[in-house]
Amino acid sequence: MPTHNLEVEKWAQKICPIVAESAIQLVTFSDFLYEILPQAKDRCIFDYSFSLPDFTSWFKLYRSPLKPLIAFVNTIAEFEETGAKLKMLLLAGIKLYRQLRRNPKYLEENPPPPETIQYWINFINDIRSNIYSLYREDLDLQPFEPAEKIRFHNYIKSHELELGFFFFLYVPCLLIYQTSPRNLYRQAVSDDPVAIEKLLKLDPLMLHNPIIGQLIQNRRFTHRTNEYEKLIKASLKPAVTRFSDIADARKRWKVVLAAIMSTYSEALGHPLNSSQIAALFRAYAKDKKTGLDDEDLPVGESLDKAIERHSPPWQELFQNLDNKK
């Protein structure tokens, strides 16, 4: 195993630890999750075919935006020890963030005892040590052992509804439409024909949603035949076909990851600017020996604008975290 310092380690030296470790985890997804797009139409990923979901339970997830994301985070935690610890650290950070939002003087009024401070210092140092070991292993990714693959598939099966929603709806919706499924659904049920069409291309199961189905049939019975036929055809034309070019999908996904890093770090009070985010992607490209830069990302002011454009769904998500009791 190489012993030289990783480029991402050098990048992290001047970054708040909880922000740095989360951002590094995100950047490792940059060449992976975009593969979901061409597979979404077949509901198959990780060599696992997702079954047709219960419609009522599936539709409820549109109104529960945290459940699919939590399921994904829990999956990482289940199969990586460091992922489990990182999850604990994130939850602690969110809890502290809520306290400080309610009372900016919370830490002054409730100073943690020295042993608590030392516990979290040791906890973070342990994460940092393990996360870079796992990162090195990920640079030379090996396939699952047969027994581990079986365990992984069994885990997916037991969380199939939420993970299916995350992989085949949440991620494509953010990548293709730059909005969350909940926002798109809200627009659709307000009888926005463009939103209904987008939603049907993304999720043809919405033909069977009581509200969306009624809106479609209203067009049929009020003699708006062209609109009716257009919406029916939309359900037969997956939105992901426009992303058959993997390179384009990867570029879009990396900008989304940059927006997540920006909004999450800002929520924790240690915002990453676009230059720092671009530097992390460059560090990852160097560690992977794919080049001295990441040519998929915009640069300078263009990256600032791209992050701003893709941030609203994630700002909404962190607002939900803040409001969740």
Secondary structure, 3 states (H helix, E strand, C coil): CCCCCCHHHHHHCCCCHHHHHHHHHHHCCCCCHHHHHHHHCCCEECCEECCCCCHHHHHHHHHCCHHHHHHHHHHHHHHCHHHHHHHHHHHHHHHHHHHHHHCCCHHHHCCCCHHHHHHHHHHHHHHHHHHHHHHHHHHCCCCCCHHHHHHHHHHHHHCHHHHHHHHHHHHHHHHHHCCCHHHHHHHHHCCCHHHHHHHHHHCHHHHHCHHHHHHHHHHHHCCCHHHHHHHHHHCCCCHHHHHCCHHHHHHHHHHHHHHHHHHHHHHCCCCCCHHHHHHHHHHHHHHCCCCCCCCCCCCCHHHHHHHHHHCHHHHHHHHHHHHCC
